[in-house]
Amino acid sequence: MPLYEYRCEACGRSEEKLESMSAPEVHACPACGLASGMKRQVSVAGFTLAGGGWYKSAASEPAVSAPETPKSGHGCAAGGCGCPLAG
C-alpha cells in the first residue's frame, strides 16, 4: 500500500496515511473538523532501485546500430537492400 500525504486547507495540519490506491483523496480534518479539509498532496515516490536488476541490464549492454541503407537509391531492384527477394 502506498503512503499518502494530506494537508488541511483550513488549519494547515498535515499527516501521512498508509492507504490503498482506491482510498478517497479528501477526508475530514482531525484537528479542525472540516469535513473536506484534508486533501491528498502530490509527493515524490519513496523507493530506490538498487543492485543489478533488470533495469540496469539494458543500459549496460552496447547499443546495436541499424544496418546502413544503400546509397545507390535502387532498392530491391538492384539488390541494394539485401533481402532474399532482391534478384
C-alpha positions in Angstrom: 0.0 0.0 0.0 1.3 3.5 -0.8 2.0 6.2 1.8 -0.1 9.3 1.1 0.4 12.9 2.4 -2.6 15.0 3.3 -2.8 18.7 4.2 -5.8 20.6 5.6 -6.6 23.7 3.6 -8.3 25.4 6.6 -5.9 24.9 9.5 -2.7 23.7 7.7 -2.3 20.4 9.6 -0.5 17.7 7.7 -0.4 13.9 8.1 0.7 10.8 6.3 -1.5 7.7 5.9 -0.8 4.2 4.6 -3.8 3.6 2.4 -4.9 1.6 -0.6 -4.8 3.3 -4.0 -8.6 3.4 -4.1 -8.8 5.5 -0.9 -10.7 8.8 -1.2 -8.5 11.8 -1.9 -10.3 14.0 0.6 -11.3 13.4 4.2 -12.2 15.2 7.4 -9.5 17.0 9.3 -9.0 15.6 12.8 -7.7 18.9 14.1 -10.3 21.5 13.0 -13.2 19.1 12.0 -13.7 20.5 8.5 -15.4 17.7 6.5 -13.4 18.1 3.3 -10.4 19.8 4.8 -7.7 17.1 4.3 -6.7 16.8 0.7 -4.1 14.5 -0.8 -0.8 16.2 -1.8 1.4 15.4 -4.8 4.6 13.9 -3.5 7.8 12.1 -4.6 7.8 8.3 -4.8 9.5 6.7 -1.9 11.5 3.9 -3.4 15.0 3.3 -4.8 16.2 0.8 -7.4 19.4 -0.8 -6.2 21.5 -3.8 -7.3 22.0 -5.3 -10.7 18.4 -5.9 -11.6 16.6 -5.9 -14.9 16.5 -2.0 -15.1 20.3 -1.9 -15.4 20.9 -4.8 -17.8 19.6 -2.9 -20.9 21.7 0.2 -20.2 24.9 -1.8 -19.6 24.7 -3.7 -23.0 26.2 -2.0 -26.0 23.7 -0.4 -28.4 23.1 -2.2 -31.7 23.3 0.1 -34.6 20.9 -0.2 -37.6 22.4 -1.5 -40.9 23.4 1.1 -43.4 20.9 1.7 -46.2 22.3 1.6 -49.7 23.4 4.9 -51.1 22.5 4.0 -54.7 18.8 4.5 -54.2 17.9 1.5 -56.3 16.4 -0.6 -53.5 15.4 -4.3 -54.2 15.6 -3.9 -58.0 19.4 -3.6 -57.8 19.9 -5.9 -54.8 20.9 -3.0 -52.6 18.6 -3.8 -49.7 20.0 -7.3 -49.0 16.6 -9.0 -48.8 16.1 -12.5 -50.3 13.7 -11.2 -52.9 16.4 -9.0 -54.5 17.1 -10.8 -57.7 
